[in-house]
C-alpha cells in the first residue's frame, strides 16, 4: 500500500482527540477530508483502526498497536524535513504535571527552559496522578512530571527529585496545643481534610498514615491543595500535604506543622514517558534539562 503522512497525521489526531471533528481542526483539514483520509488508510490496511461509538472513535487493538509506530514515523519525518532545510528542530511539547508540581515547581521550570530555548512551544496539562498517567499511556502527552507511582509496563518512570510531605493544622487545633511529643494514637478520631483518591498526595497518606489509625475520619476531600489549606487554616481538621504548599501559610502563622517522626512522608517525584514514543531532540532536551535543574 501507499500510505501518506497526511493519513498518519489524521489517524494520530483522531486517536488523541476522540472525534473526527476535533481531529480535523488539529490537522487543519475539513471534516470530510479528515474522514476520507482515515477511510483511505483503513482501506489500504484492510482493517479498521477504531471502534465507532456514536460520534466518538475509540482505538481498537490494531489501532493501539500501530499508534506508537505512526507517532515515530511522523516525528522522524519532521526531523528529516527540518534537517534538510538546515533548521534546528522545533520544540513543541505537550507536558503533563500533577497539581503540587504544577503549582510550585513548574512555573520556574518552564520559564527557565523557555529562556534557554526561545523557540520552544509548550502546552501544560494538569491533573492528578491517575489522570496524567492515563494521558501519557494514550500518547496525549509527550512527557509528564508526577507525584505518585506508576506501574504500567509500557511507561518509563525516571526518578526526578524527592518531595517531603507534612501533617499540618491551625495553630489553635488541640493537637498543636499539646506540650508533649505526639504519638500515632493521638490522631485517632481526628477529622482529616485530604486530596482525592488517585492523587499522589493521597497515596502517601493511605500508605504511611491511614494504616496506623484505628478510626480514620476523612471529613472532606478536595481536588486542590489551596482549597484544603484554607479549610485547615480555618480550624477544620488536619491535612497531610506537601511542604511546598504549606510553607506560605506557615510563614504567615496561619498553619503549623506537627512533628510526626513515626511516619515517613518523603516521596519520589518522577519523569514519565511512554517507552514506545519517539524521543526527538526537543523532548530529549526537556528531559535532560529537568534532570539537570535539581
N, C-alpha and C positions, 0 to 999 in steps of 0.2 A: 504494500500500500504506500501511498504518498501523503503522509500526514503533514500538516503545516504548523508553523509556530503559532499562528493565529488560532487554530483549532485547539492546540495545547493550552494557550492562554485562556480561552473560553472555558475549557474543561477545569482548569485550576480555579478560575474565578467563580464558577458555579459551585465547586466543592467548598470554597471558602465562604461564599455569600448565601448559598442555600436556595436561591431562586435565579431564574434567567434574567428577570427584570433588574435586580441589583447587580448581577454579574455584567450585564451589558453596559451599565454605567461605569463599572470599574475598568472595563477594557475599551471604553469609548466606541461601542458599536450600537447599532439599533437592536432592539429586542429580536426582530425577525432574523437579522444577520447572525446574532449570537446563537439563536435556536438552530439555524441552518448549519453553523459551524460544528455544533455539538452533534447534530444528526449525521453529518458527513463523517465525523470522527468515529462515531459508533458504527456506522455502516461499514467503514473501512476495516474496523476491528472485528466486525461480525458478531458483536455482543454489546449490550447496554452497559453503561458505566454507573448509572444511577437507578434507584428505585423511585418511582413517581408517587408522591404523597400529596395529592391535590396540586397546588401550585409549587410546593416545595420539592426539591430534588435531594435525595439522600444517597451518598455513595454506597454502592453495593460492594461485595467482596473484591471484584475485579477492579473497581474504581479505587478502592483503598490501597490495593496492591500497586497500581500504576501511578498514583498521585506523587509519591516521592520521586519517581523517575522523571515525571513531567516537570516537576519543580527544578530538578537538577539540570535538565535539558535547557529550560528557559534561563536559568541562572548562568549557565556556561555560554549560551548564545549571546546574552547581554555583555558578558565579559569579553567575548570574542569580538563583538562589534566595536566596543569601546577601545579595545587594544588595537584594532585595525585602524581606528581613527587617531591613534596616538593619545587617547584621553585616559585619565585616571578613572577607574570605575566609580560611578556614583554610589554614595552610601544612602540607601533608602531602606530603613529598617522598621519593622513593627515589633515593638518591645513591650513585654508584659511585666507587671510588678504587683506584688501583693501590697495591702494597704499600708502597713507600717513602713515598708521600704519606699513606697511611692511618696508618702508624706514627709519622711525625714531624711532619706538618703538620695532619692532620685533627682530632686531639683539641682543640687550642686553637681551630681554626677553627669547629668545630661548637659548642663550649661558648660561645664569644663570640656566635655567631649566635643561639643559644637565649636568651642573656641579653637580647639586643635584641628577640627575637621569642618571648616566653614561651609563646605558643600553638602554636608550631611542633612538628610531629611529624616526626622524621627517621628514616629507615632507611638504614643504610650497608651496602653490598655491596662486598667486597674481592676482587680477583683480579689477574692480570697484565694487561698492556695488551690483549692479544688477547682475553681473556675479557670485559673491560669494554667494549671496542668492540662486541663481538657483542651484549652485553646492551643497550646503547644502541640499536643498529640494530634490535633486536627489540622496542623500546619497553618493555623490562623495567626500565629506569632512566629517570628524568626528566632527570638531568644527571650528568656524571662529571668527575673530575679525573684526568688520565692523564699518564704519563711519556713514552710513545713517540709516534710519529707515526701519523696516521690518514689514509688516502687514499680512504675511501669517500665517494662524491659525495653521498649522502643525509645525511651527518653534517657538522656545522659544528664546526670546531676554532678556538677563540679563545685566542690566546696569553695565558697567565696570569702566569707568572714563569719564571725560569731556575733550574736546579739544577746544581751542579758535582759531578762525579764525581772519584775519585782512585784511583790504584793503591796498595794497602796490603799490608803483610806484618807478620810478627812482627819485633820488634827484633833477634832472633837469626838472621834469614834472611840468607844470604850477600850478597844484593843490598843489604841495609840496612847491611852492614859495609864496603862499598866506599868508598874515600877519594878517589874521582874522580867527575866527573859521569857519570851513566848515559847509555847510548846504546841505541837500539832493539835492536841485536844482542845486548845483554846479556840480553834476555828470551826468546831462543830456547831451546827445550828446558826451559823453566821450567813447573812444574805450576801450572795455574790452577784456582781454585775459583769457579764462576760461577753466576749465575741461569740459569733455564731459558730455552729459546727461546720467543719470544712475549712476553717481558718487555721493558720499555723499557730497563732497565739492560743487558740482554744485547745489545740492538740497538746501543747506543753502543759496547760492546766490539767487536762484529763489524765495525762501520763504521770505528772510529777506531784500533783496536789490532791486531786479528787480521790485517788486510791487510798489516801490516808485519812479521809474524812468519813466518820460513821453516818453523818447526816449532812450531805452536801446540798445546800439550799440555793439553787440557781434562781434568783429572783427575777432577773431580766437579762435578755440577750439583745445586743445591738450590733449593727453592721459596721460601725466606725469607731475608731479609738477616741476621737474628740468627744463624741456624744457620751461614751462610757465615762470618761474622766470628769465631765461636767456633772453627771449624775452622782458619781462617787464624791466629788468635791463638795457637793451639796449635802452630804451627810448620809447618803443611802448606800450602805453595804461596803464591800471590798471589791477590788478587782486585781487580776494578775495580767500585767501588760508590759510592753517593752519600756525600759528606762528612757529610751529616746523620746517616747511620748509623755512620760511622767515629768521629766526634768523641768519644762517650762512652768508647770503649775506648782511644782515643788519649790522652785525659786521664789514664787510669789507667796509661799506659805499656805497655799490652798490644799496641798496634798502632802502626806508624809509616806515614806517607805518603811514598811515594817521589817524588822530583822528576822529572817527565816532561814537560818543556816542549815536546817534539816531538810530543805528542799533544793534540788539542783535545778536552777531556772535559766541556765545558759543553753542556747540553741544555735545550731549552724544555719547559715543562710547559703543558698545555692544559686548557681547559674544553671539554667535549664535549657537544653536544646534537644531537637529530635535527631536521633542517630542517623536517619536516612536523608536529612536535609543537606543540600549542597551549601557549603560554607564558603561564600565568596570573600574577596579581600575586605569588604566593608564589615561583614559580620565578624570576621576574624579580628579586625582592628578593634571593634567594640568590645569583644570578649577579652582581648588582651589588655585593653585599657581598664576594664573593670577589675581584672586581677592585679594590675599594677597600682590601682588607686587606693589600696588598703591603707 
